[in-house]
Amino acid sequence: MRLAGAANAARACALLAALPVAACSGWQLPFPSQPAAAAPPSEPKVQAAGLRTPAAVRANPNRLIGADRAEVSGLLGQPGFVRRDRTAQMWRYIADSCVLDLYMYPIAADSPDATARVRHYDVRSRNPGSITSQACVAALLARVPSAS
């Protein structure tokens, strides 16, 4: 009997010694109640150019997401400032009341710079108080003759 207990103890020690190795390998036990792993973030959906008319962007600044450089220039004109960091670019537009920063990145890591698209934007007020994204984009669109 004592021999069987020692054998079980040896097996338990071997199993416990193997757990850290299994944890490092990414191996997981399939537990039905375990929540599914979150999917990796997907690329932003590129919206159709027709959805980026001045009126549509004025109503919903989120429509700038996915726009390429030509679309942004067509809507807002040339930026007042451009910062380039490897393949990323930040375009800054300045109105009397606010500042809009557009952050552009290539859709794929190996894409040339020409396919950079807006992935994120920030809006901040130049005056005391706050400003909405909608109001800032409307102010910037009002400065561009073709965007009216």
FENUR-V183346 format. One record per residue. RES is the residue in one small letter. SS is DSSP state (alpha for helix, beta for strand, coil for the rest). PHI is phi in degrees with one decimal (999 if undefined). D_LAST is the distance of its C-alpha to the last C-alpha in whole Angstrom. Layout:
BEGIN
res | ss | phi | d_last
RES | SS | PHI | D_LAST
RES | SS | PHI | D_LAST
END
This chain:
BEGIN
res | ss | phi | d_last
m | coil | 999 | 91
r | alpha | -62.5 | 91
l | alpha | -65.8 | 90
a | alpha | -65.0 | 87
g | alpha | -64.9 | 85
a | alpha | -68.3 | 85
a | alpha | -66.6 | 84
n | alpha | -65.4 | 81
a | alpha | -65.0 | 80
a | alpha | -65.5 | 80
r | alpha | -63.6 | 78
a | alpha | -63.3 | 76
c | alpha | -64.9 | 75
a | alpha | -64.3 | 74
l | alpha | -64.5 | 72
l | alpha | -64.8 | 70
a | alpha | -69.5 | 71
a | alpha | -82.2 | 68
l | alpha | -59.7 | 66
p | alpha | -60.9 | 64
v | alpha | -66.1 | 64
a | alpha | -64.6 | 62
a | alpha | -66.2 | 60
c | alpha | -71.7 | 59
s | coil | -82.8 | 59
g | coil | 84.5 | 56
w | coil | -70.5 | 58
q | coil | -130.9 | 58
l | coil | -76.7 | 60
p | coil | -78.7 | 58
f | coil | -103.0 | 58
p | coil | -62.4 | 57
s | coil | -85.7 | 55
q | coil | -72.2 | 53
p | coil | -66.2 | 50
a | coil | -66.5 | 48
a | coil | -66.7 | 46
a | coil | -66.4 | 43
a | coil | -69.4 | 41
p | coil | -62.6 | 39
p | coil | -60.0 | 36
s | coil | -89.4 | 34
e | coil | -67.1 | 31
p | coil | -63.9 | 28
k | coil | -71.8 | 26
v | coil | -82.9 | 24
q | coil | -84.2 | 21
a | coil | -64.8 | 20
a | alpha | -59.7 | 17
g | alpha | -63.2 | 16
l | alpha | -82.8 | 16
r | alpha | -111.9 | 13
t | coil | -74.2 | 10
p | alpha | -53.6 | 7
a | alpha | -65.9 | 8
a | alpha | -68.1 | 12
v | alpha | -70.0 | 12
r | alpha | -62.3 | 10
a | alpha | -74.1 | 13
n | coil | -147.1 | 15
p | alpha | -59.2 | 15
n | alpha | -63.3 | 19
r | alpha | -70.4 | 17
l | alpha | -70.8 | 17
i | coil | -62.9 | 20
g | coil | 96.3 | 22
a | coil | -71.8 | 19
d | beta | -90.8 | 20
r | alpha | -61.2 | 20
a | alpha | -64.7 | 18
e | alpha | -65.1 | 15
v | alpha | -63.7 | 15
s | alpha | -61.7 | 14
g | alpha | -65.1 | 12
l | alpha | -83.7 | 10
l | alpha | -110.3 | 11
g | coil | 81.5 | 12
q | coil | -79.5 | 16
p | coil | -70.6 | 18
g | coil | -77.3 | 20
f | beta | -154.3 | 23
v | beta | -129.1 | 24
r | beta | -116.9 | 27
r | beta | -114.6 | 30
d | beta | -130.0 | 32
r | coil | 54.2 | 34
t | coil | -92.5 | 32
a | beta | -87.1 | 30
q | beta | -137.2 | 27
m | beta | -122.3 | 25
w | beta | -106.6 | 21
r | beta | -112.1 | 20
y | beta | -116.5 | 17
i | beta | -122.4 | 17
a | coil | -110.8 | 15
d | coil | -60.5 | 17
s | coil | -100.9 | 18
c | beta | -158.9 | 19
v | beta | -128.0 | 19
l | beta | -117.5 | 18
d | beta | -109.1 | 21
l | beta | -107.2 | 21
y | beta | -107.5 | 24
m | beta | -115.4 | 25
y | beta | -136.8 | 28
p | beta | -63.6 | 29
i | coil | -66.0 | 30
a | coil | -115.1 | 34
a | coil | -60.0 | 36
d | coil | -98.2 | 37
s | coil | -74.2 | 33
p | coil | -69.6 | 32
d | alpha | -56.2 | 30
a | alpha | -64.2 | 27
t | alpha | -96.6 | 27
a | beta | -61.5 | 26
r | beta | -132.1 | 23
v | beta | -66.1 | 22
r | beta | -110.3 | 25
h | beta | -158.4 | 24
y | beta | -142.7 | 22
d | beta | -127.9 | 23
v | beta | -125.3 | 21
r | beta | -143.2 | 23
s | beta | -81.1 | 22
r | coil | -96.9 | 23
n | coil | -119.4 | 24
p | coil | -58.0 | 27
g | coil | 100.8 | 26
s | coil | -115.0 | 24
i | coil | -139.7 | 21
t | coil | -83.5 | 19
s | alpha | -59.5 | 18
q | alpha | -60.9 | 15
a | alpha | -66.1 | 14
c | alpha | -66.3 | 15
v | alpha | -63.4 | 12
a | alpha | -62.7 | 10
a | alpha | -65.1 | 11
l | alpha | -70.3 | 10
l | alpha | -65.8 | 7
a | alpha | -66.2 | 6
r | alpha | -80.4 | 8
v | coil | -95.4 | 7
p | alpha | -57.4 | 6
s | alpha | -76.3 | 6
a | alpha | -90.3 | 4
s | coil | -72.6 | 0
END
